[in-house]
Amino acid sequence: MSPEQAETIALQALGWLIGNDELRDTFMGATGTSVDDLRNRAGEPAFQSSVLSFLTMDDNWVMAFCDSENLKYDQPLMAQYALPGAQMVHWT
């Protein structure tokens, strides 16, 4: 996956997250993110990675997001790894 594709998925995830009142508030509380951060940092790879990291903490969130965006369920995690500065973890 290219960094550009990863950024697109991250921005889609951010939009989906913002549209979900309960989950948005959970994300903001867990990360200390403010409303201004949601607007001002959306283009930063580190912030995009944090959105994807949060999303991939729960399979139900991943499935709901991917179903709404017609993505395969592995795409958010792959996007997180493809963002600049991210590294894929190899468990073997």
HUQUI-V562805 format. One record per residue. N is the residue number from 1. PSI is psi in degrees with one decimal (none if undefined). Layout:
N_PSI, N_PSI
This chain:
1_135.8, 2_157.2, 3_-32.7, 4_-42.3, 5_-39.6, 6_-42.3, 7_-41.4, 8_-45.2, 9_-40.4, 10_-41.2, 11_-36.1, 12_-42.8, 13_-40.6, 14_-44.8, 15_-41.6, 16_-42.8, 17_-43.7, 18_-34.4, 19_-10.1, 20_99.3, 21_-48.7, 22_-46.9, 23_-37.3, 24_-45.8, 25_-36.9, 26_-44.3, 27_-47.7, 28_-39.6, 29_-39.6, 30_-30.8, 31_-10.7, 32_18.0, 33_139.2, 34_170.0, 35_-40.2, 36_-39.3, 37_-40.4, 38_-37.0, 39_-47.5, 40_-22.2, 41_4.4, 42_-30.5, 43_-2.3, 44_128.1, 45_-38.1, 46_-39.3, 47_-42.5, 48_-41.1, 49_-38.0, 50_-36.3, 51_-46.5, 52_-36.6, 53_-44.4, 54_-48.3, 55_-42.1, 56_4.4, 57_-18.9, 58_122.3, 59_-35.6, 60_-38.2, 61_-44.5, 62_-47.8, 63_-42.8, 64_-44.6, 65_-51.1, 66_-39.8, 67_-38.6, 68_-25.7, 69_4.2, 70_48.7, 71_156.1, 72_150.9, 73_-20.0, 74_-6.9, 75_-40.8, 76_-42.0, 77_-42.1, 78_-37.3, 79_-41.3, 80_-43.8, 81_-25.4, 82_-11.4, 83_147.1, 84_132.8, 85_-11.0, 86_152.1, 87_140.0, 88_135.9, 89_127.5, 90_121.3, 91_2.1, 92_none
